[in-house]
């Protein structure tokens, strides 16, 4: 087991997971009917093969991890995958799955929940240990500000929609300014028709709908 853990730790280093840092992944958990639930999630590496996630208590991810210890962390730099899994109700075409793995992910890290703890009134902390790692691509993608900012825009937008639905419109407006800053970077550094440009195009359309329904 020690040798296996060491091998996993080395792979995690290669994939770019740094201890004490939070990376954005698509976390897949198991619904009560056995189907997969995919959602963007920040995953913090706190040990050689230990990760923490802090889902909101009103989410399917939280309910699933309470009930079933299995999950996968799917590594991707595709902003369209983050967008689709963040807004399932508005984007019916979801990424193809192979069990609990996203077929189009760059890597899939199989995890098992080892413990949970209260984190705040709204969120719960789960610690997970790595059980397996599958790498699907030969070489990592280069860093792209456009891709990173598109993902950042999606992350901010998840709270914009929630705040509008709660009547917290001033907070939603403040966050939307951040979203627009991210979109501006994408417009400057990414080509039209690129995945990140398509992502912010769709996101802007959704923001218009949320504002009109506020």
Secondary structure per residue as TSV (DSSP state, phi and psi in degrees):
chain	resnum	aa	ss	phi	psi
A	1	X	-	360.0	-38.3
A	2	X	H	-63.0	-42.5
A	3	X	H	-64.7	-39.9
A	4	X	H	-64.1	-44.0
A	5	X	H	-60.9	-39.7
A	6	X	H	-64.2	-39.1
A	7	X	H	-65.3	-41.0
A	8	X	H	-63.5	-43.0
A	9	X	H	-60.9	-40.4
A	10	X	H	-65.0	-41.1
A	11	X	H	-64.9	-40.0
A	12	X	H	-63.0	-39.7
A	13	X	H	-59.7	-44.7
A	14	X	H	-63.8	-37.0
A	15	X	H	-73.1	-12.5
A	16	X	T	101.9	7.5
A	17	X	-	-78.5	118.9
A	18	X	-	-106.4	140.3
A	19	X	T	-62.1	136.4
A	20	X	T	82.0	-2.0
A	21	X	-	-111.6	149.7
A	22	X	E	-101.4	128.7
A	23	X	E	-113.8	150.8
A	24	X	E	-91.4	124.7
A	25	X	E	-130.3	172.0
A	26	X	E	-102.4	110.9
A	27	X	E	-91.0	126.9
A	28	X	E	-110.9	124.1
A	29	X	E	-119.2	176.5
A	30	X	E	-106.0	118.8
A	31	X	-	-69.7	163.0
A	32	X	T	-56.2	-30.4
A	33	X	T	-86.7	5.6
A	34	X	S	91.1	-7.2
A	35	X	-	-77.9	158.1
A	36	X	E	-82.7	146.3
A	37	X	E	-121.2	117.1
A	38	X	E	-106.6	135.6
A	39	X	E	-154.1	141.8
A	40	X	E	-61.6	142.9
A	41	X	E	-156.4	138.5
A	42	X	E	-79.2	129.7
A	43	X	E	-122.0	119.8
A	44	X	E	-102.1	123.5
A	45	X	E	-82.0	115.2
A	46	X	-	-110.4	-7.6
A	47	X	S	-151.7	-176.6
A	48	X	S	-54.8	-44.9
A	49	X	S	-133.7	28.9
A	50	X	E	-115.8	135.0
A	51	X	E	-127.8	146.6
A	52	X	E	-111.8	138.1
A	53	X	E	-128.5	150.7
A	54	X	-	-131.7	72.9
A	55	X	-	-71.3	154.9
A	56	X	B	-71.4	146.8
A	57	X	T	-71.0	-14.6
A	58	X	T	-94.0	12.0
A	59	X	S	-101.0	156.1
A	60	X	H	-64.5	-33.0
A	61	X	H	-59.4	-45.7
A	62	X	H	-60.7	-50.3
A	63	X	H	-62.5	-38.9
A	64	X	H	-67.4	-43.3
A	65	X	H	-69.1	-28.8
A	66	X	H	-63.3	-37.9
A	67	X	H	-90.2	-37.6
A	68	X	-	-131.9	125.7
A	69	X	-	-75.5	-9.5
A	70	X	E	-79.9	142.3
A	71	X	E	-161.3	165.7
A	72	X	E	-132.3	142.6
A	73	X	E	-102.3	115.7
A	74	X	E	-101.7	122.7
A	75	X	E	-90.0	125.1
A	76	X	-	-153.2	152.3
A	77	X	-	-113.4	13.1
A	78	X	-	-87.3	108.3
A	79	X	H	-63.4	-26.6
A	80	X	H	-66.2	-29.2
A	81	X	H	-71.5	-38.9
A	82	X	H	-64.5	-42.9
A	83	X	H	-62.3	-47.8
A	84	X	H	-63.0	-42.8
A	85	X	H	-78.4	-19.7
A	86	X	H	-79.3	-32.2
A	87	X	-	-126.8	66.0
A	88	X	T	-62.0	-35.9
A	89	X	T	-68.1	-28.7
A	90	X	T	-98.6	-15.8
A	91	X	-	-125.7	90.6
A	92	X	-	-65.9	-28.4
A	93	X	-	-80.3	105.1
A	94	X	-	-97.1	156.9
A	95	X	-	-59.0	145.1
A	96	X	-	-68.4	142.3
A	97	X	E	-113.6	152.4
A	98	X	E	-126.6	90.2
A	99	X	T	69.8	-120.0
A	100	X	T	-100.5	11.5
A	101	X	E	-106.1	136.7
A	102	X	E	-77.4	122.8
A	103	X	T	-59.1	-34.9
A	104	X	T	-90.0	5.7
A	105	X	-	-72.9	155.2
A	106	X	S	-75.0	-30.0
A	107	X	E	-157.9	154.1
A	108	X	E	-129.6	125.0
A	109	X	E	-111.2	112.1
A	110	X	E	-81.6	130.3
A	111	X	E	-127.0	162.8
A	112	X	E	-134.6	128.2
A	113	X	E	-67.5	129.6
A	114	X	E	-108.4	-24.8
A	115	X	E	-166.5	161.1
A	116	X	E	-134.7	157.8
A	117	X	E	-155.0	151.6
A	118	X	E	-64.6	131.6
A	119	X	-	-109.4	-45.1
A	120	X	S	-158.1	-178.3
A	121	X	S	-64.3	-25.9
A	122	X	S	-105.2	-19.0
A	123	X	B	-130.9	156.2
A	124	X	E	-124.0	143.8
A	125	X	E	-102.7	129.4
A	126	X	E	-119.0	133.4
A	127	X	E	-102.0	132.3
A	128	X	E	-127.7	145.4
A	129	X	E	-110.6	145.6
A	130	X	E	-77.6	131.0
A	131	X	E	-110.2	-24.1
A	132	X	E	-165.2	154.4
A	133	X	E	-135.9	126.8
A	134	X	E	-118.5	122.2
A	135	X	E	-101.7	127.6
A	136	X	-	-103.3	-12.4
A	137	X	-	-124.2	154.8
A	138	X	S	-79.6	-34.3
A	139	X	S	-134.7	142.4
A	140	X	-	-70.5	154.1
A	141	X	-	-75.6	149.7
A	142	X	-	-70.3	157.0
A	143	X	-	-72.8	134.1
A	144	X	-	-127.6	123.3
A	145	X	H	-62.0	-36.6
A	146	X	H	-61.9	-45.8
A	147	X	H	-63.5	-47.7
A	148	X	H	-61.4	-42.5
A	149	X	H	-70.9	-30.9
A	150	X	H	-65.8	-42.6
A	151	X	H	-63.9	-41.6
A	152	X	H	-61.2	-39.5
A	153	X	H	-61.9	-41.9
A	154	X	H	-62.9	-43.6
A	155	X	H	-61.4	-46.1
A	156	X	H	-63.1	-39.4
A	157	X	H	-66.3	-27.5
A	158	X	H	-60.1	-34.8
A	159	X	H	-82.6	-29.4
A	160	X	H	-59.1	-48.4
A	161	X	H	-62.8	-42.9
A	162	X	H	-63.4	-42.9
A	163	X	H	-66.5	-39.9
A	164	X	H	-61.0	-42.5
A	165	X	H	-65.9	-24.6
A	166	X	T	-92.9	1.7
A	167	X	T	77.7	13.0
A	168	X	-	-93.9	64.6
A	169	X	H	-70.9	-33.5
A	170	X	H	-64.3	-41.4
A	171	X	H	-66.5	-37.8
A	172	X	H	-63.4	-41.7
A	173	X	H	-63.8	-40.2
A	174	X	H	-63.7	-41.5
A	175	X	H	-68.9	-35.0
A	176	X	H	-64.0	-30.3
A	177	X	H	-60.8	-39.4
A	178	X	H	-65.9	-40.7
A	179	X	H	-59.2	-43.9
A	180	X	H	-66.5	-34.0
A	181	X	H	-62.4	-43.1
A	182	X	H	-63.0	-43.6
A	183	X	H	-61.9	-37.9
A	184	X	H	-60.2	-40.2
A	185	X	H	-64.3	-44.5
A	186	X	H	-58.9	-43.5
A	187	X	H	-61.7	-33.6
A	188	X	H	-77.7	-37.8
A	189	X	H	-110.6	-7.5
A	190	X	S	-117.3	146.2
A	191	X	-	-75.7	147.4
A	192	X	T	-60.3	138.8
A	193	X	T	89.1	-8.1
A	194	X	S	-71.9	159.1
A	195	X	H	-55.8	-39.7
A	196	X	H	-70.4	-35.6
A	197	X	H	-66.9	-40.6
A	198	X	H	-64.6	-36.8
A	199	X	H	-61.8	-48.5
A	200	X	H	-72.4	-27.9
A	201	X	H	-59.5	-49.2
A	202	X	H	-65.3	-38.5
A	203	X	H	-64.7	-42.1
A	204	X	H	-61.7	-39.3
A	205	X	H	-62.3	-42.3
A	206	X	H	-67.2	-38.9
A	207	X	H	-61.0	-39.8
A	208	X	H	-60.2	-41.4
A	209	X	H	-67.3	-39.0
A	210	X	H	-66.2	-37.8
A	211	X	H	-67.0	-42.7
A	212	X	H	-68.6	-25.0
A	213	X	T	-92.8	-2.7
A	214	X	-	-70.5	360.0
